[in-house]
Amino acid sequence: MKQPRKDFVAVAIADYEAMSQAEQGKMIVQILEDQPILMGFITNLADDFSDGEHEALVDSAVILINAFISAGIPVELVPHQMLEEVINDRMDAYEQKAKEVEGLPEGEMIKISDSPLVFEDLKTRAVFKTKSADSDELDRQNFNIALDTIISIIERSVSITMEKK
């Protein structure tokens, strides 16, 4: 009998939500130590978002890293050069898509995401936690771009690690 595939992101979200604030804090501190370049990038986004949205970006990075670790996939240090390359790549992709379609509707953003299902899961959690569905379209768009970029940084870093093995 075939085992059903485990949705590690959904499990990681549920596990994170079940943690106390102290446990979540410990996990965040550990990721800060293990991923100083990635977390530095996310920290620099604090002025661009509300406290709740910024917290959702931090939580999303922690949840995704935890999902990979739970799946037995190592998450090594995100190199600065790769972080810059992914940021530039994602910004170029979004700018190109914005030229093709009027503005950048959420449905189009999902289409160009490197990981549409992970993006959708983490975005849904963030919207629920921050109640950002009420924010204006440009703010939601900026949040979605930042979230997708963080997901791409983590996943590409893991991909490079896996290729080395």
N, C-alpha and C positions, 0 to 999 in steps of 0.2 A: 504494500500500500504506500502510495506516494505521500510524503509529508507536505502539508500546505506551506507555501512560502510565508515567512514571517515578515511583517512590515516593521522593520526596525525603527523607522522614523516615528510611526504611530506609537510603538511601545515606548520609545524614548520620551515622547511628549507625555504619555500617561505616567511614566515613572517620574519625570520632572515635576509634573503637576501634583503628584502624591507626596513629594518631599516637603519637609518643613522649610521655612525661609532660611534657617541656619544651615540645613543640608544643601540647599540651593547655593547659598553663599560660599560654602566650602568648595563646591564644584566649580563655581565661577572663579574663585581664587586659584584653584588648581589649573584651570584653563589659562588664566592670566599668566601664570608661571610657565606653563608648557608652550603657550602660543603668544609670546610678547608682541610679535610683529602684527599678527592678525588682530589681536585685542587692542593694540595701539591704534590701528586703523579704525576699529569700531569706536573706540573712545573718542577719537577725533571727530566722529559724526555727532557727538552729543549736542553741539550747538545748533545742528541742522534739524533736530527733531524734538518733540516734547519728551519729557522724562519717561512717560509710559512707552512711547514708541522706541526710544533708545534702549530702554530695558528689554523690550521685545526683540530688538536686534541682538543684544547680548545673549538673551535666553535662546534665541534661534541658533546662534553659533554653538552654544553649549549643548543644546539638544542634538544638533546634527553630529557634532564630534562624538557625543555619547552614543549615538546610534551606530556610528562606524565601529567604535570600540566594542559595543555589545555584539556586533556582528563578527568580531574577531579580526577587524581590519585596522591596522595601525594608522595613527594620525601623527605624522612627524611634523617638525617645525615648518611652518609656512615660510618659505624664503621671500625676502623683500622684493627681489626682482620678479618673481612669479606673481606676487600680489599686485605689483604695478602693471604687469602684462594683462592680468585678468581685468583689472579696473578699466584699463584702456580698451580692451576687447569688448567688454560689456557696454561701456559708454558708446563705442562706435556702433554696436549692434542696435542699441536703443535709438540713437540719433538717426541711423539709416531707416529704421522702421517708422520713426516719427515723420520722416520725409515721405514715405510711401503711403501712409494713412494719415488722415486728418488727426492731429494730436497723437495720442498714444493710449487708446482704450485698454482697460485691464485685460480683455480677451486677447489682444495682440501681444501684450507683455508676456502672457503665459506661453504663447506660441514660440517666442524667441528665447525663453528661459532654457538654460542648459539642462535643467531638471524640473520639468513642469509639475510633476506629482509632489515632489518635495517642496517646491515653491508654494504650491497650492495649500499643502498641509500646514506649513509654517506661517503662511500669510493668513490663513483662516484662524489659527491660534492667536496671532498678533491682533487681528481685527477684533476678535472676541475679548481679549485681555485689555486692549487699549480703548475699545469702543471707537475706533478710528473710522468706522463707516460713516460717521457724521462729519469727518473732516473734508476739506475741499479736494477737488480732483487732483490738483497739482501736488498737494501735500501727500495724498495717497500714492500718486505716481512716483514721487521722489522716494517715499518709503519702500515701495515695491522694487524700485531699481536698486536701492541699497541692500535690501534683503536678498534679491537675486544675485547680486554681486558677491555677497558674503557666502552664499551657498556655492557659487561657482568657484570661489577661492578655495574653500575647504575641499570640495570634490576634486578639483584639478590637482591639489596638493596630494590627496590620497591616491589619485590615479598615477601620479609620477612616482610615488612611493611603491605602488604595486608593480609598476613597470620595471623597477630596479631589482625586484625579487625574482 
